[in-house]
Amino acid sequence: MEIRAVIKKWKPGIEAFFSTFPWKNVLSFLFFLLLAFIFWLMLFFQKENVEGTYRIPLKYTNISDDVVFDNPLPLFIEVSVADNGAQIFRLDMRKKDSLEINVTELTEEGNTVLQGDQYKQLIRSQLFPSTNIRGYYPMNISLATSKLQSKELPVVFDGEITTNRANLVADSATFIPEVVMAYGSQKSLDKLKGAVTEYTVFKNLKATSQLPVRINNVEGVKFVPSQVDIYIPIEEYTERTFEVPITAAHMPKKLDVKFFPSRASVTFSVTLEEYRKIVPEDFSIELDYRKFHSNEDGRVELELTVSPSSIINPRISPTSVEFLFENKTSE
């Protein structure tokens, strides 16, 4: 209500202001301003020797995997040019494509420095024929390389993999490819036991997935390839519970043991495919008399001694039971 009241209060004044505003004079001013800009633009297009400075990005191609550059490579060239106004305007408006430097082609005759006419000709390929090059920086580019040692390394995952509640990771994640080639000095390579991925989190996976993951950078070492795919097998799981009897092994002939309770619940996760194949007889909780007979508190921790390989995350309840020894009655 307050906002409506303010609007209602100010509305007559605003309407009165705009009704008396000199729109005709403003429109006339804008029209002549536009004409002035057009005349200036026409004069600029006809003007000779207009100067401009441009940054041309560089793209290095055809680089051997087993070499490293001795000097850092520039990422762009600053070029100072002169041309008529129309061409300078076109250069300003045109998208700057990367200047490709084919390293192997330029260095195959032993020339490891890009300079002089060869360098200038490459720059000119990004300009108009009428454009004069006044200067450029850097004046040359060193393409000198050094041979690297190589070592094959297994890919190691660093990160987290989680699934939604109805699914679980069915098996270990694998990589495509499983090994990569590392290039560097012998000293650097000796420190590496594996090619560790960048820390990556894959959340709430619902189905088997193949996802890209990058190899973590190591100073002075180049990995080929620098990115691999991780294959994560996901299956739908369900929970099941069985009652399993508790037994003992290596008991003396004249001694018997009773456990309280005598059975334990074993809960586990299993794929839907394996669900009906598993029976209680596939499980065993067998305790070793030699390990628990001297327990002073009369309790023993339970452990699953036999279980199917297809189950995951088995849990026993209770985790421990009481025991009592009895002498066997003679027949």
Buried (B, 14 or more C-beta within 10 A) or exposed (E): EEEEEEEEEEEEEEEEEEEEEEEEEEEEEEEEEEEEEEEEEEEBBEEEEBEBEBEBEBEBEEBEEBBBBEEEEBEBBEBBBBBBBBBBBEBEEEEEEBBEBBBEEBBEEEEBBBEEEEBEEBBBEBBBEEBEEEEBEEEEBBBEBEEBBBBEBEBEBEBEBEBEEEBBBBEEBBBEEEEBBBBBEEEBBEEBEBBBBEEBEBEEBEEEBEEEBEBBEBEBBBBEEEEBBBBBBBBBBEEBEBEBEBBBEEBEEEEBBEBEEEEBEBBBBBBEEBEEEBEEEBBBBBBBBEEBBEEEEEEBEBEBEEBBEBBBEBEBEEEEBBBEBEEEEEE
